[in-house]
C-alpha cells in the first residue's frame, strides 16, 4: 500500500472508529497514524473574472530577487510564501469574457457553436479525494450570476451553482439541526436513491432498443447516475458524524452588491473556516466583477465612476485607471489577509498555509483589450518552493494547465494530465 493510501485509510479509520474525531481540529496523532503522509492537503481557487491591471501586477524582474510590483506590495510580509507567474494561458481559450467559465476547465473554443464545458480542476480533484471530508468541495461566489457563471463544472460539463450567502454556507458547515431535521434529510436521501434506481433501470431498458450513438449517450448518463449514487451514499454516512464546532460566529450576509470587498472578505473567511475544520479540502471562489454595479471600496466611500465591467474598459482614462488600481490593491490586501490568517494557524508542526495551496488568477490578461493571454497568476502556500517571479514566454505562453497538474500532484492525486497540459510547471519543486 502506498504512503498516500495508508494516510487516507488511517484518517478514515479514525473517523469511523471514534465518531467524534471529525469535531476535533487536526491532531498530531493523525500524522503519527498516517506515517509520513502528515496532515491533509487542501486547495483554494480564487478567480476575478475581470482580472487586474497587468502592468501594476507583474514585476519588472524575474527570479527570487525581484522587486515587488505595486499590487504585490500588500503581500510583502509573505513574499517567501507565494510565487507570481507570468506567461501562462489556456491554448484555444479565446473570446474575451466568454472564457470565464473555462478558467478551471481549460475547455477550448468557448465561443464556438455547440460548445460544452469540461470538468473543472476542483471537481476533478474531488472525484479523487472528496470522500475524505463531509463536503467533497465548496463552490462560492461574490456578486455571482449563479445561472450563467461558475468556477465548478461537472465531468459532463454542467455548471455547479455557486453559493453567495456566507450565512447559508456557515449553516451547512456547522449546524446539524434537530433529530427531526436529520431524519427528514435521511428520508430525502433514500427517496432520491429510489428515483435514481428507477432511472437507471429505464436507461438500461432503452439501451436495448436504440442505436450505437444513443447507447453510448445512455452509458455516459448511467455513469453520471452512479457518481450521484456514490455522493448520496457518502452524504448518508456523514449524517451519523457530528459537525465541527466553529470558533467564530455566524457571519452576516452582505446584501448590498456595491459592497463588493466586504462580501469578498466574508467569503474568504468562510473558505478559511471550511478548510481549517477539515469540512472540505477543495474550495472555489468566483468574484463576479462582471456582474458588479458601481461599487465602494469600503463602507462610507463614494461609488466608482461606473460598474466594474465598464470601468475595466478604461481606455487609459486616468480617473478610471486610478479607481481600478485602488480596487486591485484592495483585492490583493484581502488575499494578503487570507495568507496571514492561514499562516497563523497550525496543523501539528506545520502552518495551515503550508498544507493549503491558494491559487489566485483570472481568465482575463487585460480586460481593457479583451486579452486572454498572459493571465495574472499568483500561487501561495501548499509547500511549493516560493519567493520568485516565474516568467514564461509572453508571446508563446505555457499552458496554465501545467500548473494545474502540479497542484493535483501536490494534493496527492496521481494525474498524468489535465486540460491542455503538457506536463507539470517548472520552477515550483
C-alpha positions, 0 to 999 in steps of 0.5 A: 500500500502506498504512503498516500493510501495508508494516510487516507485509510488511517484518517478514515479509520479514525473517523469511523472508529471514534465518531467524534474525531471529525469535531476535533481540529487536526491532531498530531496523532493523525500524522503519527497514524498516517506515517509520513503522509502528515496532515491533509492537503487542501486547495483554494481557487480564487478567480476575478473574472475581470482580472487586474491591471497587468502592468501594476501586477507583474514585476519588472524582474524575474527570479527570487530577487525581484522587486515587488510590483505595486499590487504585490506590495500588500503581500510583502510580509509573505513574499517567501510564501507565494510565487507570481507567474507570468506567461501562462494561458489556456491554448484555444481559450479565446473570446474575451469574457466568454472564457470565464467559465473555462478558467478551471476547465481549460475547455477550448473554443468557448465561443464556438457553436455547440460548445460544452464545458469540461470538468473543472480542476476542483471537481476533478480533484474531488472525484479523487479525494472528496470522500475524505471530508463531509463536503467533497468541495465548496463552490462560492461566489461574490456578486455571482450570476449563479445561472450563467457563471461558475468556477465548478463544472461537472465531468459532463460539463454542467455548471455547479451553482455557486453559493453567495450567502456566507450565512447559508454556507456557515449553516451547512458547515456547522449546524446539524439541526434537530433529530427531526431535521436529520431524519427528514434529510435521511428520508430525502436521501433514500427517496432520491436513491429510489428515483435514481434506481428507477432511472437507471433501470429505464436507461438500461431498458432503452439501451436495448432498443436504440442505436450505437450513438444513443447507447453510448449517450445512455452509458455516459448518463448511467455513469453520471447516475452512479457518481450521484449514487456514490455522493448520496451514499457518502452524504448518508454516512456523514449524517451519523458524524457530528459537525465541527464546532466553529470558533467564530460566529455566524457571519452576516450576509452582505446584501448590498452588491456595491459592497463588493470587498466586504462580501469578498472578505466574508467569503474568504473567511468562510473558505478559511473556516471550511478548510481549517475544520477539515469540512472540505479540502477543495474550495472555489471562489468566483468574484463576479466583477462582471456582474458588479454595479458601481461599487465602494471600496469600503463602507462610507466611500463614494461609488466608482465612476461606473460598474466594474465591467465598464470601468475595466474598459478604461481606455487609459482614462486616468480617473478610471485607471486610478479607481481600478488600481485602488480596487486591485490593491484592495483585492490583493490586501484581502488575499494578503489577509487570507495568507496571514490568517492561514499562516497563523494557524497550525496543523501539528508542526506545520502552518495551515498555509503550508498544507493549503495551496491558494491559487489566485488568477483570472481568465482575463490578461487585460480586460481593457483589450479583451486579452486572454493571454498572459493571465495574472497568476499568483500561487501561495502556500501548499509547500511549493518552493516560493519567493520568485517571479516565474516568467514564461514566454509572453508571446508563446505562453505555457499552458496554465494547465501545467500548473494545474497538474502540479497542484493535483500532484501536490494534493496527492492525486496521481494525474498524468494530465489535465486540460491542455497540459503538457506536463507539470510547471517548472520552477515550483519543486 
